[in-house]
Amino acid sequence: MMVGAYAAVGFAFSTAPKALWSTNPLSITFSGSGGTGSSGSAGDSLKCAPAVAGPISLKTSVNNPTKISLSTSPSNFASCGPTFNTVTITAHCLVTALSCKGTYTGTVTVTKGYTTYAPNLSVTIVVT
C-alpha cells in the first residue's frame, strides 16, 4: 500500500510545471558612466511545460538592491504555455557611476499566486 502512495507522489512531482528559459544563465553588460539611470538590457524567452493558465508574474531580485535594480518587460502574462513568450530583462544603476561599477547577481522567478515554477532565471550583471 505504501509503495503505491510513494509512486503517486513521485508521479505528481514529475508532472509539475517547469519554467523553461531559452538562455539560462543570462548576462547583461553595460557602461555605468551615466551614473544613476544608466541601464542595460538583454532578451530571453520563457515557456512552461506543461502549460500554466494565468495570470503569471515575473518577480525580480538582486544581491545589492541599493546599487542596482532589475526589471522585466512584460512582468505579467495571461498564461505560460508551450510557445515561448519574449521577455526583456533590464538592469538600472541606482547610484553614481563610480559606485555602480561592479558585478552583481540577479534572479527572475516565475510565479502564479503563491506558487513558484522552477528553475529561476539567473542573471549576471556587469557594470563597467
N, C-alpha and C positions, 0 to 999 in steps of 0.2 A: 504494500500500500504506500509506503513512504517513497519508494523508487518512482512511482507514478507521480507523486506530488513534486518531487525534485525535477523530474523530466518536464512537467508542465511549467514550472518556474523558469527553467533553463530555456524553454522554447519561447516563453513570453519575453524574456530578456533579449534573446537573439533577434526578435522581430521589432524591438523598439526602434522608432525612427532615429536616423542619424543625420547630422548636418554634414554635407559634403561640399567642401570648398575646392575650387579648381586649382588654387595656389595656396598652400599652407605649409610652412610659414610664409608670410608676406613681408617685403621690405619697402620702407619709404625713406628716401634720402632727399634732403633739400637744404638750401642755404638759409641760415637764420640771420643773415646780415641785415635784414629789415627789422629785426627785433620783434617786439610784440606785434602779432598779426601775421608774421611770416608763416607760410604753410607749404605742405607738400602732400600729394595725393597718389594713390595707386588704385587700380581697378582690380576687382576679383569677381567671382561668380559663385553663387550658392544654390544648392538644391537639397531636398530632403528625400530620403529613401527609408521606408515608404513615405508617401506624401502625407503632409500635415495640413489640415484645414486651419485657417487663420482665426484671429489675427496673429501674425508672427512679428516679434520685435527683436531688434538687434541692440544689445547693450554693450557699451564700451567701457574699458578701464585702462589706466596707465600706471606705471610704477612710480611716477613723480608728478602727480596732478597739479602741483603748484607751479611747474615749469612748462608742462606740455599737456595738450588735450587731444582727444581722439574722437572723431565723429564718423557716422556713416550716412550715406545718401543713396537710397532712401533708408530710413530707420525702421520702417514697418512694411510688411507685405500682407496682402489678403490671404495668401497661402504659401506654403513651401512644398513644391511638388517635384515631379520627375523632370521638369525642364529648368535650366539654370536661370536664376534672377541675377542681373548685373548690379553690383554694389560698388560705390566709390568710398574708399576709406581715406580720411583726411586728418593729418596731424597739424596742430597750430601751436606756435610759440606763445606763451603767456607772459614772458619776461623779456628783458633786453637781449640784444644779440649775443653779447658775451656770456650772459647767464644761461642762454638757451642751448648753446653748443653742447653736444654730447650724444650719447647713445641711450635710448630708452626702450622699454618693452611695453607692449600693449596687448589687449585681448578683446576680441569681439565674440560675444556669446549670443547664441540663438535661443530665444525663449518664446513660450506661449503661456501666458499667465505665470504660474509658479513652476512650470516645467522647463527644464533646460535640455537642449539637444546637443550632445557631444558629437565630435570634438569642437572645442573652441578654435577660433582663428587666432594664431599667434602673429603679432606684428612687431617687427624690429624697426625702430625709428632712429635714423641717424641725422643729426643736425650739424652741418659743417659751418 
